Amino acid sequence: RLSIGVQSFFDSHLELMNRAHNSCMAIDAVTNAAAAGFDNITIDLIYGVPGMSESDWQANMEQAFSLPVQHLSAYSLTVENRTLLDKLIRDGKIDPVKEEEAATHFEMLMHAAKKHGFMHYEISNFAKPGFISRHNSSYWKNLPYLGIGPSAHSYNGVSRQWNIAANAAYILSIRKGEVPGESELLTIENRYNEYLMTGLRTMWGVDTNEIKSNFGESFVDDFLMRSAEYVSSGDLLQQESKYIISEKGKLIADRIAAYLFR
């Protein structure tokens, strides 16, 4: 799969986010990749950008869905500390990101993606049938993964490991026959909370049968007690033993997960 970081098809937005490319380059990158034979292309878009109107976002989505892409990831703009955008906002030269505007953009995206045949299989990810991200799905489904190389992370279900970042130090450790990283043994509460956090972001949700087999009956009881409020409000949908966040619940997915944490 080829991933292209488009972010926006408006040059003014790209300049604001300090990107090195322009909208024409983004369109050319996608069309040239398809012409070269890539048939599994994903692009990234960012919404909630200061000054991005609903019509701007609508135009961004229409351009994206008109391109030969099979997957789309979309994220609300996060303003990092000590960046140019952060300074412009603090100096009052640009309006800060408004949560309600970002929420509206997200709702527009959910509807547009469904209209164009994209499955909303994870909070920030949309795919045509057969093009769900295999790599990231391993994280969301709590499967083990092995990371090799500087800065790489690994997970085996009970512990997490992260390698040192410096190339030279990493190579030196390998030559000495040493593991170049640190590891952390996860508590049962850590593992349970991660299962909820990742599972609830997806269209597969979480399963009380899995909770019982992996964590025990008391965790099921706790989950059922805490989730009742969101099932009642329609933010969580119950399908036998599975619990999946509804479309309106996706707007508060992080809040739901945090409330269910043990």
N, C-alpha and C positions, 0 to 999 in steps of 0.2 A: 504494500500500500504506500502511495506517495502522499505525504502531508504538506500542504501549502498554506503558509500563514498569511492569509489575505487581510484579515482584521476589518477592513472596510473598503468600499468602492468609491469613497469620497476622499479626494486629496486633502481637503481641509481637516478631516478626522485623522488621516494618517500623519499629517504634519503635527497635529496636536499630540498624538501618541509617540512622536519622534521616530517614526518608521522610515526606513531608507528607500522604500519603493513608492510608486504611485499606482493609481487605479488601473491605468492602461497596462502596466507591467504585470499586475496581478491577473488580469483577464488573459493576457498573452501567456503567462506561465501555465494557467490551467488548460487553455486550448492547445498550446504546443505539446503539453504532456499527453493529452488525449490523442493528438495526431501522431505522437511518437509510439503509441501502443499501450500506454498505461490505461487500464480499465478498472482500476480501484483507486480513486482519488478522493481525498478528504481535504476540506478547507476549514479554516477557523474564522469566525466573525466575532466582533465585540460590540455589545449594545450598552446602553446607559451612558454613552459618551456625552460630556457636557455640550450642549448646543445641538444634539442630534434630535431632530423632530420626528414625529411618528411617520411623516411622509418620507423622510430620509431613510429611516429604518425599513419602511416598506420597499423603497427602491433598492436598498441593499439586499433584501431577501429575494426580490424578483430577479435581480442580477445573478445572485448565487444559484437559484433554482433553474435558471436558464442555461447554466454551464454544465458540461459533462462531468458532474461529480456524483459520487455514490454515497457520500457520507459528509456530514456537517457537524462541527462542534461550535458552540456559541457560548460566550461567557460575558457576564456583566463586568464592566470596567472596574478594575481595582487600582486605586491610586497609591503607588508605592512611595514610601518616605524618601526624601532627598532626591526626587526626580524633578525635571523641569515642570511637569504638569502639577506636581504637588506645590511647587513654589508659586506658580501662576494662580492656583486656587487660594493659597494662603495670603497672597498679595491682593486678592480681590479682583484680579484681572479676568478670571474665568469663573463661572458659577460652579459650585461643587456638584458632584453626581447626586441626583435626586432618586431615592429609592422607589418612589411611586412611578416615576418615568421608566426606570429600568424594569419594574414589574409589568408595566403595560407593554413594553417591547417584548418581554418574555412571553406574555400571553399571545401577542400577535404572531410570534415565532411558532408556538405550539400549533396554532390553527393553520398557518401557512405550510408548515412541514407536513401535516396530515393531508392537506389538500394536494400536495405534490407527491404523495406516496412514500413519505419518509416515516419510519417508525421512531417514536420518541422512547428509546429504550433505556436511556439514562438521563438524569436531569439536564446535563449540558450536551448530550449527544443524540444525533438523529441519523438514521441509516435506511437505505433502501433494503428490501428483503435480501438476505445473503451477504450483506456488507457490514454487519456489526463488528466492531473492533475486537479482534481475538485477543490482542495483547492486554488492553485495559480491562476487558471482561474478566481476566484472571484475577485482577485486583478486586473488582466489584463482587465477584463470586467467592472471594476468600480462598482462592486456590494458591498452593505454594509456587514460588518463583525464585529463580537463581539469578543474581546479578554479578557479572564478572567485569572487572576493570575499575579504575579510579572512580570514586563517588557512587558506585553501584550499590543498590539495596537488594537484600534477599529476605525471604520470609518462608518459613516451613510449617506454619500453623500454630506453633507455640513460642517461637522466638523470632526476633528481627535482627538483621545484621546490616551495617553500613560500612563500606570500605573508605579508607582515607582518600582525600581528594588529590593530593599532590602526585603527579606522575612519577617523578624521580623516587620519592619515598615508597610509592606502591611497588615499583620495579625492584627496588632494593629489598623490600620485604619478601617478595616472591623468590628472589635469588637466595635468600636465607632460609627459605622453606617455611616462612611464617605467614599466618593469615593477616593480611593488611587491613584490619578493621576492628570494629567493636560490635558487641551484640547485646541484646536486651531480652531477658526472659519475660514474656507477657503473662500477667495474672489472668485468671479466668474472667474477671470483670473487664479487663482490657480487651480480651478476645471477643467477649460478648458485645461490648460497646462498638467495636469495629465492625462486627457482623451486622449490627443494626444500622450503623452509619452508612456502610457501603451498600447493603442490601436494599435499604429503603430508597436509595437514589435510583434504583433500576425498575424496569417493568416486571421483574421477577419477584420483587419484594422479599419479605422474610417469612419463614415457615416455622410455626410452633413445634412441628415434629422435629425439625433440625435443632431448634433451641433445646428441646428436651434431650435429644440424643447427644448433643455436644456440650451442654452446660448443666442440665439437670432440671428436675421438676420445679424447683423453687424459682428458677429464672422464667419459666413459662407462666407461673402464677403472677410474678411481678410484671411481666409483659402484658398479660391480659388485663390486670388491674389498671396499669398506666395507659394502655392504648384505648380503653373504653371511651374516654372523652373524645378522642379524635375519630373513632368509628362512628360515634353518635353525631358528630358535627359533619361527617361526610368527607373529612380530609384523609381518612384511611378507609380503604375498601377491604372487607373481609371476603375471601373466597375459600371456604372450607378452612383449612389450616394455614392458608397464606394471607398475608396482609400487605397490601400494595397502596402506595400514596396515590390519591386521586389527582385529577388535573388541577383542581383548585388548591389541593394540598401541596402541590409542587412549589407553590409560592412561599411556603413556610416549611420546606422540607428539613432544613437544618434545625429549626425550632422543635419540630416533632421528634427528630432523632435525639436531640439533647434532653428532651423531657423523658424519653424512654430509657435513657442511659441508667445503668446501675452503678 
